[in-house]
């Protein structure tokens, strides 16, 4: 691949052409095939890592790419679980119920509600509850005032709660289907002894 023994851009381009589909296949099988966009993002992360750590990639790159892809998937799944738990703690339960947050966490049905809100709302909630950014930090990222950032986070949180309340009151038997990442994550934790 590329110039013999040289890990240059030609080497990386060739690596990408030869292994992109296989890397995406691994990511899709772990994430669930309905999450093709996430699989594409994982593939990009894997090949970025391959470039940054190109000296660590073996002469046969496939085992290294496989393990790196799997690790990126598991890292993303752990972040999703952390986010879910943080959002489930957004408020104390009040009568008659807590808006479905804790019930949804128990049933692992968070993904449909998360996908129902806008990308902007998801990003705000990630910044606050996953990355633990302050109003000032969020404001700096978005180029707005801290008070405006605080209001936007509150509105995003309210919209997520409203979606969860609506889905929680849905009389459909069994509720929504658990997201595909719940199974692989549980198995990954068991394998790693977590």
C-alpha positions in Angstrom: 0.0 0.0 0.0 1.4 3.4 -0.9 5.1 3.7 -1.3 6.7 0.5 0.1 7.3 1.0 3.8 6.1 4.6 3.9 3.0 5.6 5.8 2.1 8.6 3.7 -1.1 10.0 2.3 -1.0 7.5 -0.6 -0.8 4.7 2.0 -3.8 6.1 3.9 -5.8 6.6 0.8 -5.2 3.1 -0.2 -6.1 1.8 3.2 -9.3 3.7 3.1 -10.2 2.4 -0.4 -9.4 -1.2 0.5 -11.0 -1.4 4.0 -13.8 1.2 4.2 -16.7 -1.2 3.4 -15.3 -3.8 5.9 -15.0 -1.2 8.6 -18.5 0.1 8.0 -19.7 -3.5 8.1 -18.2 -4.1 11.5 -19.6 -0.8 12.8 -23.1 -1.5 11.4 -23.2 -5.0 12.9 -22.4 -3.7 16.3 -24.6 -0.6 16.1 -27.5 -2.2 14.3 -27.9 -1.9 10.5 -30.6 0.8 10.8 -27.9 3.2 12.2 -26.0 3.5 8.9 -25.2 7.2 9.4 -23.5 6.3 12.8 -21.6 3.5 11.0 -20.2 6.0 8.5 -19.1 8.3 11.3 -17.4 5.4 13.1 -15.6 4.5 9.9 -14.4 8.1 9.6 -13.2 8.1 13.2 -11.4 4.7 12.6 -9.5 6.0 9.5 -8.6 9.2 11.3 -7.2 7.2 14.1 -5.3 5.0 11.6 -3.7 8.2 10.2 -2.8 9.6 13.6 -1.4 6.2 14.8 -0.2 5.0 11.4 3.1 3.6 12.9 1.0 1.3 15.1 -0.9 -0.2 12.2 0.5 -3.7 11.4 1.6 -4.9 7.9 -1.8 -6.7 7.8 -4.0 -3.7 8.8 -7.3 -5.5 9.1 -7.0 -6.8 12.7 -5.9 -3.3 13.9 -8.8 -1.7 12.0 -11.3 -4.2 13.4 -10.3 -3.6 17.0 -10.1 0.2 16.5 -13.6 0.2 14.9 -15.0 -1.9 17.8 -13.4 0.4 20.3 -14.9 3.5 18.7 -18.4 1.8 18.7 -18.1 0.8 22.4 -16.9 4.3 23.3 -19.9 5.8 21.6 -22.2 3.4 23.3 -20.8 4.3 26.7 -21.3 8.0 26.0 -24.9 7.3 25.0 -25.5 5.5 28.3 -23.8 8.3 30.3 -26.0 10.9 28.5 -29.1 8.8 29.1 -28.3 8.6 32.8 -27.5 12.3 33.1 -30.8 13.2 31.4 -32.8 10.8 33.6 -31.5 12.8 36.6 -32.7 16.1 35.2 -35.4 16.6 37.8 -37.0 15.1 40.9 -40.0 13.0 40.2 -43.2 14.8 40.9 -46.9 13.8 41.0 -48.3 12.0 39.2 -45.0 10.7 37.7 -41.6 11.9 36.6 -42.5 12.5 33.0 -41.4 9.0 32.1 -37.6 9.7 32.4 -36.9 6.9 34.9 -39.4 4.5 33.4 -37.8 5.1 30.0 -34.3 4.5 31.4 -35.5 1.2 32.9 -37.0 0.1 29.6 -34.0 1.3 27.5 -36.4 3.1 25.2 -34.5 6.4 25.2 -33.3 6.4 21.6 -36.7 7.1 19.9 -37.2 10.2 22.1 -33.7 11.4 21.5 -34.1 11.1 17.8 -37.5 12.9 17.9 -35.9 16.2 19.0 -33.8 18.4 16.8 -30.1 18.1 16.2 -29.6 21.5 17.8 -31.4 20.4 20.9 -29.4 17.1 21.1 -26.1 19.1 20.7 -27.1 21.5 23.5 -28.0 18.6 25.9 -24.8 16.8 25.0 -22.8 19.9 25.8 -24.5 20.4 29.2 -25.1 16.9 30.5 -22.5 14.7 28.7 -19.6 17.1 28.4 -20.6 19.1 31.6 -20.2 22.5 29.9 -21.3 25.6 31.8 -23.6 28.3 30.4 -20.6 30.4 29.8 -18.8 27.6 27.9 -21.8 26.8 25.8 -22.3 30.5 25.1 -18.7 30.7 23.9 -19.1 27.8 21.5 -22.3 29.2 20.1 -21.3 32.9 20.1 -24.3 33.9 22.3 -24.8 35.3 25.8 -24.7 32.9 28.8 -28.3 33.8 29.7 -29.4 32.9 26.2 -27.4 29.6 26.4 -29.2 28.8 29.7 -32.6 29.4 28.2 -31.8 27.3 25.1 -30.7 24.4 27.2 -33.9 24.7 29.4 -36.0 24.7 26.2 -34.2 21.7 24.7 -34.7 19.8 28.0 -38.4 20.8 28.1 -38.9 19.6 24.5 -37.2 16.2 25.3 -39.4 15.8 28.4 -42.5 16.6 26.4 -41.6 13.9 23.8 -40.9 11.4 26.5 -44.2 12.2 28.2 -46.1 11.8 24.9 -44.3 8.5 24.2 -44.8 7.3 27.8 -48.5 7.8 27.5 -48.7 6.0 24.2 -51.0 3.0 24.7 -49.0 0.8 22.2 -48.3 -2.5 23.9 -44.7 -2.9 24.9 -43.7 0.7 24.0 -40.9 1.3 21.6 -38.3 -1.2 20.5 -35.1 -1.0 22.5 -32.2 0.6 20.5 -29.8 -1.8 18.8 -26.9 -0.6 20.9 -28.3 -1.8 24.2 -27.5 -5.5 23.4 -23.9 -5.1 22.1 -23.1 -2.7 25.0 -24.3 -5.2 27.6 -22.2 -7.9 26.0 -19.2 -5.7 25.7 -19.4 -4.8 29.4 -19.6 -8.5 30.3 -16.6 -9.3 28.2 -14.6 -6.5 29.7 -15.7 -7.4 33.2 -17.5 -4.1 33.8 
